[in-house]
Amino acid sequence: MTTDTAAPMYVVTGGTGFVGRHLCARLAARRPDAVVRVPTRHMATMPALAPLPPVQLVRADVSDVGRMQAVLHGAQALVHLVAVLHGDAARFERMHVALPRALVQACRASGVRRVVHVSALGVSASAPSHYLRSKAAGEAVWRDSGLDVTILRPSVIFGEDDRFTRLFARLLALAPVLPLAGADARFQPVWVGDVAEAIARCLERPQTIGQVIECAGPREMTLREVVQAVGRMSGHQRPVLGLPDALARLQAAALQCLPGEPLMSADNLRSMQVPNVASRQYPGLEALDIVPQPLERLSTSFAR
């Protein structure tokens, strides 16, 4: 993503994740001679990215400043995608605040100035959840770094291989009625392809340096409306029963105790108290000449 004739090299932390895989594919398609370097501790994820010739998976702990300095050597930019949705305050602090601090050090030491950081809508130091407060603190680390940073704030991200809509589709296929905590929470679902394109265009456009850009879909929806839309597209329309606050908290507490990655936690429920929609205080996707795609884009993938 550069006007230079030399092939650029980008480092993508979190490149083996949902958004990261789409971004790597987008960067590879736009500039086949580019090098997209993805640090990971789990080299077993390589098959998902192996068909993309420009992608280099390198074994690295992204919190290791010295190792990341070597990974970043020669890069034109860093795209930082690492985030967690669940955990205690210490885990959110480690992943959303301490990790950016380490990466700032690595960028300075390696001479990499350009950074695109993917955050989230609704972040605030006074937000009700550990997730949103820690994401706000992470943004502050990048803003105070002195580097050439663009911050993207997406709403909930959907795509053919996302966990969000697929999980609801499976639940709707099994349950005659779906009890739902946070049913009235507001979102503005954004397609993963639009987010990947936004990152790519920010890398191309130096005028986005210093900006916060909100990545949101074409319309606001409650969580209930999202789940109902997934039911229609997947062929499993079911009644959605919004739970009162007390039962919602009980459901979230129970779900976070189950083994594996929880469907919902008490911290998620607190995050949903904040509308996950564009504030319109900052530029949106239209500033990058992107027309956002609606959730119904998924209808053909559910039909397969």
C-alpha positions in Angstrom: 0.0 0.0 0.0 2.5 2.6 -1.1 3.2 4.7 -4.2 6.9 3.5 -4.2 7.9 1.0 -6.8 9.7 -1.2 -4.2 7.6 -4.0 -2.9 6.2 -3.0 0.6 6.2 -5.1 3.7 3.5 -5.0 6.3 3.4 -6.7 9.7 -0.1 -7.8 10.9 -0.4 -8.7 14.5 -3.5 -10.9 14.9 -3.2 -11.8 11.3 -4.3 -15.4 11.8 -7.7 -14.3 13.3 -11.0 -13.6 11.7 -10.3 -10.0 10.5 -6.6 -10.7 10.0 -7.2 -13.5 7.5 -9.5 -11.3 5.4 -7.0 -8.4 5.6 -4.1 -10.6 4.5 -6.1 -11.8 1.5 -7.0 -8.2 0.7 -3.4 -7.0 0.9 -2.2 -10.0 -1.2 -4.8 -9.3 -3.9 -4.0 -5.6 -4.1 -0.3 -5.8 -4.2 1.0 -9.4 -5.1 4.6 -8.3 -4.8 4.1 -7.1 -1.2 5.2 -9.1 1.8 2.7 -9.5 4.6 4.4 -10.8 7.7 2.3 -12.4 10.4 3.8 -13.1 13.8 2.2 -16.0 15.7 2.9 -18.4 18.5 0.8 -21.0 16.8 2.3 -22.1 13.5 -0.4 -24.7 13.1 -2.6 -21.9 11.8 -0.4 -21.7 8.7 -2.8 -23.8 6.4 -5.4 -21.0 6.5 -2.9 -18.5 5.1 -0.7 -20.8 3.1 -2.5 -20.2 -0.3 -1.5 -16.5 -0.1 2.1 -16.3 -1.5 2.9 -12.9 0.0 2.1 -14.0 3.5 5.0 -15.0 5.8 4.1 -16.6 9.1 6.9 -16.1 11.6 7.1 -17.7 15.1 7.0 -14.8 17.6 5.4 -13.7 20.9 4.0 -10.3 20.0 4.6 -9.1 23.5 8.4 -9.7 23.2 9.8 -6.3 22.4 13.2 -7.7 21.1 11.6 -10.4 18.9 9.0 -7.9 17.5 11.8 -5.5 16.7 13.3 -8.1 14.5 9.9 -9.0 12.9 9.3 -5.3 12.2 12.7 -4.7 10.6 12.2 -3.3 7.1 8.4 -3.0 7.4 6.5 0.0 6.0 3.7 -0.3 8.5 2.2 -2.3 11.4 -1.5 -3.3 11.5 -2.5 -4.2 15.1 -5.5 -6.4 15.4 -4.9 -8.3 18.6 -7.9 -8.1 21.0 -9.8 -10.3 23.5 -13.5 -10.2 24.4 -13.4 -12.2 27.6 -11.3 -12.4 30.7 -10.7 -10.5 34.0 -9.4 -7.0 34.4 -5.8 -8.2 34.4 -6.2 -10.0 31.0 -7.8 -7.0 29.4 -5.0 -4.8 30.7 -2.3 -7.2 29.5 -3.8 -7.6 26.0 -5.2 -4.1 25.3 -2.8 -1.8 27.1 0.5 -3.6 28.0 0.8 -5.1 24.5 0.5 -1.8 22.7 3.1 -0.4 25.0 5.5 -3.2 24.0 4.7 -2.7 20.3 5.3 1.0 20.5 8.8 0.2 21.9 9.4 -2.3 19.1 8.2 0.1 16.4 10.5 2.9 17.7 13.5 0.5 17.9 12.9 -0.8 14.4 12.2 2.5 12.8 8.5 1.7 11.8 6.4 4.8 12.1 3.1 3.9 10.4 0.5 2.1 12.4 -3.1 1.2 11.8 -4.7 0.2 15.1 -8.2 -1.5 15.2 -10.1 -0.6 18.3 -13.9 -0.7 18.8 -16.9 1.6 18.9 -18.0 2.8 22.3 -14.6 2.9 24.0 -14.2 5.2 26.9 -12.2 5.6 30.1 -15.6 5.8 31.9 -17.3 2.9 30.2 -19.0 0.3 32.3 -16.9 -2.7 31.1 -13.3 -3.8 31.5 -13.3 -4.4 27.7 -14.3 -0.9 26.7 -12.1 0.8 29.3 -9.0 -1.2 28.4 -9.6 -0.6 24.7 -9.7 3.2 25.4 -6.5 3.0 27.4 -4.9 1.1 24.5 -5.9 3.8 22.1 -4.3 6.4 24.4 -1.0 4.4 24.3 -1.0 4.7 20.5 -2.0 8.3 20.4 0.7 9.2 22.9 3.4 7.2 21.0 4.5 9.9 18.6 4.0 7.4 15.8 1.9 8.0 12.6 -1.2 6.2 13.8 -4.7 5.8 12.4 -7.4 4.3 14.7 -10.3 2.3 13.3 -13.4 1.7 15.5 -15.6 -1.0 14.1 -19.0 -2.2 15.4 -19.6 -5.9 15.6 -18.0 -7.5 12.5 -19.8 -10.2 10.5 -18.7 -12.4 7.6 -19.2 -15.9 6.2 -16.7 -17.4 8.7 -17.5 -15.2 11.8 -18.3 -16.8 15.1 -21.0 -14.2 16.0 -23.7 -15.0 13.4 -22.7 -18.7 13.0 -23.2 -19.3 16.7 -26.6 -17.8 16.7 -27.5 -19.8 13.6 -26.6 -23.0 15.4 -28.6 -22.0 18.5 -31.6 -21.2 16.5 -31.5 -24.5 14.7 -31.6 -26.3 18.0 -33.9 -24.2 20.2 -37.7 -23.7 19.7 -37.3 -20.4 21.6 -34.1 -18.4 22.1 -33.8 -16.6 25.4 -31.5 -13.6 24.8 -29.6 -11.4 27.3 -29.1 -7.8 26.0 -31.8 -8.2 23.4 -32.2 -4.4 23.1 -28.5 -3.6 22.8 -27.8 -1.6 19.7 -25.3 -2.5 17.1 -24.4 -1.4 13.6 -23.0 -4.6 12.1 -20.2 -4.1 9.6 -18.9 -6.5 7.0 -15.4 -7.9 7.5 -14.6 -7.1 3.9 -15.4 -3.4 4.5 -13.1 -3.4 7.5 -10.3 -5.1 5.7 -10.7 -2.6 2.8 -10.7 0.3 5.2 -7.4 -0.8 6.7 -5.9 -1.2 3.3 -7.0 2.3 2.2 -5.7 3.8 5.4 -2.3 2.3 4.6 -2.6 3.9 1.1 -3.7 7.3 2.3 -1.3 9.2 4.6 -4.0 11.9 5.1 -5.6 9.4 7.5 -2.7 9.7 9.9 -4.0 11.0 13.3 -7.6 10.2 12.5 -10.2 8.1 14.2 -12.4 6.4 11.7 -15.7 4.7 12.6 -16.4 1.5 10.7 -20.2 0.8 10.9 -22.7 -0.9 8.6 -25.6 0.9 6.8 -28.1 0.6 9.6 -28.5 0.3 13.4 -30.0 -3.0 14.7 -30.9 -4.3 18.1 -29.3 -7.6 19.1 -32.8 -9.1 18.8 -33.1 -7.8 15.2 -29.7 -9.2 14.4 -30.6 -12.7 15.7 -34.0 -12.6 13.9 -32.2 -11.7 10.6 -29.8 -14.6 11.1 -32.9 -16.9 11.7 -34.5 -15.7 8.4 -31.2 -16.2 6.4 -30.4 -19.6 7.9 -34.0 -20.9 7.6 -34.5 -21.3 11.3 -36.8 -18.5 12.4 -37.6 -18.8 16.1 -39.2 -16.5 18.7 -36.5 -14.5 20.5 -37.3 -13.9 24.2 -35.5 -10.8 25.6 -34.5 -11.5 29.2 -35.0 -8.9 32.0 -31.9 -7.5 33.6 -31.7 -9.9 36.5 -32.1 -13.0 34.3 -29.7 -11.6 31.8 -27.0 -11.2 34.4 -27.8 -14.8 35.6 -27.5 -16.1 32.1 -24.2 -14.3 31.5 -22.8 -15.5 34.8 -23.7 -19.1 33.9 -22.4 -19.0 30.4 -19.0 -17.6 31.4 -18.5 -20.6 33.7 -18.8 -23.1 30.9 -15.6 -24.6 29.5 -14.1 -23.0 26.4 -14.7 -19.5 24.9 -17.9 -18.3 26.4 -20.9 -17.1 24.4 -21.4 -14.2 26.8 -19.9 -12.9 30.0 -20.9 -10.4 32.6 -18.4 -8.0 31.1 -19.9 -8.5 27.7 -23.3 -7.6 29.1 -21.9 -4.4 30.6 -20.3 -3.5 27.3 -23.7 -3.8 25.7 -25.0 -1.0 27.9 -23.1 1.3 25.5 -24.6 1.6 22.0 -22.2 -0.1 19.6 -23.1 2.4 16.8 -21.4 5.2 15.0 -21.2 8.4 17.1 -20.8 10.5 13.9 -18.2 12.6 15.8 -15.6 11.0 13.5 -15.3 10.1 9.8 -17.0 6.9 8.7 -16.4 4.5 5.9 -17.7 7.0 3.4 -14.6 9.1 4.1 -12.6 6.2 2.6 -15.0 5.9 -0.3 -16.5 2.6 1.0 -20.2 1.9 0.7 -20.9 -0.4 3.7 -22.6 -3.7 3.1 -25.7 -4.8 5.0 -26.0 -7.9 7.2 -28.1 -9.5 4.5 -25.0 -10.0 2.5 -24.7 -13.3 4.4 -27.9 -14.7 3.0 -26.2 -16.6 0.2 -23.6 -18.1 2.5 -26.3 -19.5 4.8 -28.1 -20.9 1.8 -25.1 -23.1 0.9 
